[in-house]
Amino acid sequence: MIAALVAQRSISSADPKLDTSNRGVCEQLAGWLQPLGFDCKMLPVPVAGAPDKVNLLARLGPRNGQSAGLVLAGHADTVPFDADGWHSDPFKVQSKDDALFGLGVCDMKGFLALAAEVAAEYRTTKLTAPLTLLATANEETGMEGARALAESGALRGGCAVIGEPTNLQPVHAHKGILMEAITLHGSAGHSSNPALGANTIYALPLGLKAMRALKARI
């Protein structure tokens, strides 16, 4: 199952020449889960200029909305790869020294395969709360998949297991991340009298100093 997912190219990249759809991964997962009774929905994720991007929402159990249940959550995309840095085909899983090698084996197609296998064990269980398997798009770039899911309100969960690599040690409430951009504005001036302008480069060290002070404080 891991090999089947790795074989699907699902690269997220800001470079359009490298960016690919993640639909193949989601369709593969749905192909395993739907025959087992999972309600599988492929939710389009609009990303400007990007190929077909989707979120997969596969749910087993009650659908009355009374209980939030458990979510096994991961992302269906990988980062790009540098062929010169690989000793094997990135899209063909190889086993060596008790490890699997392939693009996304650890982060995080291995988790998606394991989650699908574990979820399948509950197909004959009468669940009192839904069990959901989630695979999102574009986690490695702009997190558009997670954003679209949050905005749609399509997913409710009481708790979630996120399949990011943690050396098999569960981590509770992992820290988040905030990314901001700072734009510095100057004013054009002629070299004959530069004092009439404002050189943006001179403002940059002040901004960097302020950011370092903020980092130290938090």
VEXDREN-2710 file (C-alpha; in Angstrom, 1 decimal):
% VEXDREN-2710
k/r/px/py/pz
1/MET/0.0/0.0/0.0
2/ILE/2.8/2.4/0.8
3/ALA/4.5/1.5/-2.5
4/ALA/1.2/2.3/-4.4
5/LEU/0.9/5.7/-2.8
6/VAL/4.6/6.6/-3.3
7/ALA/4.2/5.7/-7.0
8/GLN/1.6/8.5/-7.4
9/ARG/3.4/11.8/-8.1
10/SER/1.8/14.4/-5.8
11/ILE/4.4/17.1/-5.6
12/SER/3.5/20.5/-4.2
13/SER/5.8/23.3/-5.4
14/ALA/5.7/27.1/-6.0
15/ASP/7.4/26.3/-9.3
16/PRO/4.7/25.4/-11.8
17/LYS/7.1/23.1/-13.7
18/LEU/7.4/20.9/-10.7
19/ASP/3.8/21.1/-9.2
20/THR/1.5/18.1/-9.8
21/SER/-2.0/17.0/-8.8
22/ASN/-2.5/15.0/-5.6
23/ARG/-5.7/13.4/-6.9
24/GLY/-4.0/10.0/-7.6
25/VAL/-3.1/9.5/-4.0
26/CYS/-6.6/10.4/-2.8
27/GLU/-8.3/8.2/-5.4
28/GLN/-6.0/5.3/-4.3
29/LEU/-7.0/5.7/-0.7
30/ALA/-10.7/6.0/-1.6
31/GLY/-10.4/2.9/-3.7
32/TRP/-9.3/1.0/-0.7
33/LEU/-11.8/2.5/1.8
34/GLN/-15.0/2.9/-0.2
35/PRO/-15.6/-0.9/-0.7
36/LEU/-15.3/-1.2/3.1
37/GLY/-18.2/1.1/3.8
38/PHE/-16.4/4.4/4.1
39/ASP/-18.3/7.4/2.7
40/CYS/-15.5/9.0/0.6
41/LYS/-15.7/12.6/-0.6
42/MET/-13.2/14.3/-2.9
43/LEU/-13.3/18.0/-2.2
44/PRO/-11.8/20.3/-4.8
45/VAL/-9.2/22.8/-3.5
46/PRO/-8.9/25.9/-5.6
47/VAL/-5.2/26.9/-6.0
48/ALA/-4.5/29.6/-8.6
49/GLY/-2.5/28.3/-11.5
50/ALA/-2.1/24.9/-9.9
51/PRO/-3.2/21.5/-11.4
52/ASP/-6.1/19.5/-9.9
53/LYS/-5.8/19.6/-6.1
54/VAL/-8.3/17.8/-3.8
55/ASN/-8.9/16.9/-0.2
56/LEU/-10.1/13.4/0.7
57/LEU/-12.6/13.0/3.5
58/ALA/-13.4/9.3/4.2
59/ARG/-15.8/8.7/7.1
60/LEU/-17.0/5.5/8.7
61/GLY/-19.8/5.3/11.3
62/PRO/-22.7/7.6/12.4
63/ARG/-23.3/10.6/10.3
64/ASN/-25.9/12.3/12.4
65/GLY/-23.5/15.1/13.5
66/GLN/-24.1/14.4/17.2
67/SER/-20.6/13.2/17.9
68/ALA/-17.3/14.5/16.6
69/GLY/-15.2/11.3/16.7
70/LEU/-11.6/10.6/15.8
71/VAL/-9.7/12.0/12.8
72/LEU/-6.6/10.3/11.3
73/ALA/-5.2/13.2/9.5
74/GLY/-2.4/13.5/7.0
75/HIS/-1.5/15.3/3.7
76/ALA/-1.3/13.7/0.3
77/ASP/1.5/15.8/-1.2
78/THR/5.3/15.7/-1.0
79/VAL/8.1/18.2/-1.5
80/PRO/9.9/18.2/-4.9
81/PHE/13.0/16.0/-5.3
82/ASP/16.5/16.4/-6.6
83/ALA/17.3/13.3/-8.8
84/ASP/21.0/13.7/-8.2
85/GLY/20.5/13.3/-4.5
86/TRP/18.8/9.9/-4.8
87/HIS/20.5/6.5/-5.2
88/SER/17.2/4.9/-6.3
89/ASP/14.0/5.8/-8.1
90/PRO/12.1/8.2/-5.7
91/PHE/8.7/6.7/-6.9
92/LYS/9.6/3.1/-6.4
93/VAL/9.8/1.9/-2.7
94/GLN/13.0/0.0/-1.9
95/SER/13.7/-1.8/1.3
96/LYS/17.2/-1.7/2.7
97/ASP/18.6/-2.0/6.3
98/ASP/15.2/-2.3/7.9
99/ALA/14.0/0.9/6.3
100/LEU/11.9/1.9/3.3
101/PHE/13.2/4.4/0.8
102/GLY/10.9/6.5/-1.5
103/LEU/9.6/10.0/-1.9
104/GLY/7.2/10.6/0.9
105/VAL/7.5/7.2/2.7
106/CYS/7.9/8.9/6.0
107/ASP/6.3/12.3/5.4
108/MET/3.7/11.1/5.0
109/LYS/2.4/8.4/2.7
110/GLY/3.5/5.7/5.1
111/PHE/1.1/7.1/7.6
112/LEU/-1.8/7.3/5.2
113/ALA/-1.4/3.7/4.2
114/LEU/-1.2/2.6/7.9
115/ALA/-4.2/4.8/8.8
116/ALA/-6.2/3.2/6.0
117/GLU/-5.2/-0.3/7.1
118/VAL/-6.1/0.4/10.8
119/ALA/-9.4/2.2/9.9
120/ALA/-10.4/-0.9/7.8
121/GLU/-10.3/-3.0/10.9
122/TYR/-13.3/-1.2/12.2
123/ARG/-15.6/-1.7/9.2
124/THR/-17.7/-4.3/11.0
125/THR/-17.7/-2.4/14.4
126/LYS/-20.8/-0.5/15.4
127/LEU/-19.2/2.9/16.1
128/THR/-20.8/5.4/18.4
129/ALA/-18.8/8.2/16.9
130/PRO/-17.4/8.6/13.3
131/LEU/-13.9/7.5/12.3
132/THR/-12.5/9.8/9.7
133/LEU/-9.4/9.6/7.5
134/LEU/-8.3/12.9/6.1
135/ALA/-5.8/13.6/3.3
136/THR/-5.2/17.2/2.5
137/ALA/-3.6/19.0/-0.4
138/ASN/-0.6/21.4/-0.6
139/GLU/0.5/21.0/3.0
140/GLU/4.1/21.4/1.8
141/THR/3.5/24.8/0.3
142/GLY/0.6/27.1/1.2
143/MET/-1.6/24.7/3.2
144/GLU/-4.5/25.5/0.9
145/GLY/-6.1/22.1/1.6
146/ALA/-6.3/22.6/5.3
147/ARG/-7.5/26.2/4.8
148/ALA/-10.2/25.1/2.4
149/LEU/-11.4/22.4/4.8
150/ALA/-11.5/24.8/7.7
151/GLU/-13.5/27.4/5.7
152/SER/-16.0/24.8/4.4
153/GLY/-16.9/23.4/7.8
154/ALA/-17.0/19.9/6.3
155/LEU/-15.0/18.3/9.1
156/ARG/-15.8/18.0/12.8
157/GLY/-13.5/16.1/15.0
158/GLY/-13.2/15.6/18.8
159/CYS/-9.6/14.7/18.5
160/ALA/-7.1/14.0/15.8
161/VAL/-4.0/11.9/15.2
162/ILE/-1.6/13.8/12.8
163/GLY/0.8/11.5/11.1
164/GLU/3.9/13.7/11.0
165/PRO/7.1/11.9/11.8
166/THR/7.9/12.0/15.5
167/ASN/10.1/8.8/15.8
168/LEU/7.0/6.9/16.9
169/GLN/6.7/9.0/20.1
170/PRO/3.3/10.6/20.4
171/VAL/3.5/14.4/20.8
172/HIS/0.6/16.1/22.4
173/ALA/-0.5/19.6/21.2
174/HIS/2.6/20.2/19.0
175/LYS/3.6/23.8/18.5
176/GLY/2.1/25.7/15.5
177/ILE/3.7/28.1/13.1
178/LEU/3.0/31.7/12.0
179/MET/4.6/33.1/8.9
180/GLU/4.5/36.8/8.1
181/ALA/6.1/39.0/5.4
182/ILE/7.6/42.4/6.0
183/THR/7.7/45.0/3.2
184/LEU/10.1/48.0/3.6
185/HIS/9.3/51.1/1.6
186/GLY/11.8/53.7/0.6
187/SER/11.8/56.9/-1.5
188/ALA/13.7/57.4/-4.7
189/GLY/16.4/60.0/-4.7
190/HIS/19.1/61.1/-7.1
191/SER/22.7/60.4/-6.4
192/SER/23.5/64.1/-6.7
193/ASN/21.6/64.6/-3.5
194/PRO/20.7/61.3/-1.8
195/ALA/19.5/63.0/1.3
196/LEU/16.3/63.9/-0.6
197/GLY/15.5/60.1/-0.8
198/ALA/15.2/57.3/1.7
199/ASN/17.3/54.2/1.0
200/THR/15.4/51.1/1.9
201/ILE/18.6/49.2/2.5
202/TYR/19.4/51.4/5.5
203/ALA/16.0/50.5/7.1
204/LEU/16.6/46.8/6.7
205/PRO/19.1/46.4/9.7
206/LEU/16.5/48.2/11.9
207/GLY/13.8/45.7/10.9
208/LEU/16.1/42.7/11.4
209/LYS/17.1/44.1/14.9
210/ALA/13.4/44.4/15.8
211/MET/12.7/40.9/14.6
212/ARG/15.6/39.4/16.6
213/ALA/14.3/41.3/19.7
214/LEU/10.8/39.9/19.1
215/LYS/12.2/36.3/18.8
216/ALA/14.2/36.7/22.0
217/ARG/11.0/37.9/23.8
218/ILE/8.8/35.0/22.6
END
